[in-house]
Amino acid sequence: MTQHDTTAPEGTGLDAHLAFARRMDRIDGLGHYRRRFVGLENSTAGTDATDAPSVVYLDGNSLGRPTIASVERIAEFLTGAWGTRLIRGWDDEWMQLPLTIGDALGNAALGAAPGQVYIGDSTTVTLYKLARAAVDSLPARTEIVLDTDNFPTDRYVLAGIAAERGLTLRWIESSTTAGVTVDQVRAVVGPQTALVVLSHVAYRSGFLADVPAITAAVHDAGALVLWDLCHSVGSVPVNLDLDGVDLAVGCSYKYLNGGPGAPAFGYVRAELQPDLAQPIQGWMGAADVFAMGPGYVPAPGIRRFLSGTPAIVGMLAMQDTIQMIGEMGIDQVRAKSVALTEFALELVDAWLVPLGVTVASPREHTHRGGHITVNHPAMRQVTQILWEHDVIPDFRAPEGLRIGLSPLCTSFVETYQGVAAVRDVLRGILLGQAGLAPAGGL
Ligand SMILES: *Cc1c(COP(=O)(O)O)cnc(C)c1O
């Protein structure tokens, strides 16, 4: 038996949860995408054979798996576009790539018409540039609204901008097991508000914020809103145009499988673009890049948000996932994501809650993104032991184990295997023995 073998002991038959997981994998319309990922080529998910991935991966929301198509695309890039076209590559395709990929992403996953999305710098730097441009465009307003449980880099960047521009940070106290509500936003915005920055899906709890309602509340106060889509892009549909969102940023290395350090995207609503001046004015955002003129004149349109030479190599892999999402439709991706988190919660209730674990994520799927977090004082140790056994969830201090379920490549049986491993390790710790304890002990 391999470590992740889920064959039940002789004569006992499959347990009901495993039987359910197998049935779900069989009817999963997206199931065949699993075999398009590196290491999963021979996955038997959806068949009668027991699937035994070498790694049970529950952290695709932190760093997505690579696709096989990306292996080919990157190899071809080295020997083809870069290796043979050399500097001509910029004229061939690369100058346009930040915008063509941006448009494709906008179409597949963001509800954004062309000309509003670009691939740029890291999320941190993209956030800085767009937030700075936003507050500078409303100089009479003095406050930036943010929440206490937003991702650290978001809070740090905004604190830096506030210091730089003499603005005040107005904090919303957000629950670490839920997230920011429209009522909380309404209570703090006013004529003094320049910008509100929130995450669509909270990185810790998985809470799914109400983008249309909160965006409308911010606009009622005459302010701008910037949504951080890091934990939603590629798993939860977004309708940026329809909802009237002003600005958005998001990662490409999480659900978009762009690879470690792949550059982030930025969205700037078309009507706003002419009025926004971004703070890192570089030659790649200039109206005539190769004029090499004496002064900076920003390009019309979304290109003005570029700064230096685009990270072309980092933009290769994300294209394959964007293409897959476009193929199947983001609504189908979301449907599977919801089914995966529902199933994970069912297993948590059946196996982990009796061991003293609490659920730190919304129970209503309409308020939940693509991951769930479960709390227990032993989770740091549990995560460490699981990683040694090739079961990879994430740990978020002080005591949260985060289970990320990437809908294109995670199967229901893999979800079963992962939560079962959490159960076994936690049970082993509670019984005073570290390691994977045999099932059925407590
Ligand atoms: C992952 C994540 C980031 C990461 O920012 P980088 O600049 O890519 O390191 C930022 N914000 C949120 C909400 C995230 O989830």
The ligand as an SDF file (V2000), in Angstrom:
LIG
                    3D

 15 15  0  0  0  0  0  0  0  0999 V2000
   -0.6820   36.2870   -2.3560 C   0  0  0  0  0  0  0  0  0  0  0  0
   -1.1280   37.6680   -2.0650 C   0  0  0  0  0  0  0  0  0  0  0  0
   -0.2900   38.7580   -2.3070 C   0  0  0  0  0  0  0  0  0  0  0  0
    1.1060   38.5360   -2.8030 C   0  0  0  0  0  0  0  0  0  0  0  0
    1.7690   39.6660   -3.2210 O   0  0  0  0  0  0  0  0  0  0  0  0
    3.1610   39.4910   -3.9910 P   0  0  0  0  0  0  0  0  0  0  0  0
    3.5890   40.8350   -4.3240 O   0  0  0  0  0  0  0  0  0  0  0  0
    2.8950   38.5970   -5.1690 O   0  0  0  0  0  0  0  0  0  0  0  0
    4.0970   38.7830   -3.0590 O   0  0  0  0  0  0  0  0  0  0  0  0
   -0.7970   40.0240   -2.0510 C   0  0  0  0  0  0  0  0  0  0  0  0
   -2.0610   40.2070   -1.5900 N   0  0  0  0  0  0  0  0  0  0  0  0
   -2.8920   39.1560   -1.3240 C   0  0  0  0  0  0  0  0  0  0  0  0
   -4.2570   39.3940   -0.8270 C   0  0  0  0  0  0  0  0  0  0  0  0
   -2.4340   37.8540   -1.5440 C   0  0  0  0  0  0  0  0  0  0  0  0
   -3.2270   36.8290   -1.2800 O   0  0  0  0  0  0  0  0  0  0  0  0
  1  2  1  0
  2  3  1  0
  2 14  2  0
  3  4  1  0
  3 10  2  0
  4  5  1  0
  5  6  1  0
  6  7  2  0
  6  8  1  0
  6  9  1  0
 10 11  1  0
 11 12  2  0
 12 13  1  0
 12 14  1  0
 14 15  1  0
M  END
$$$$
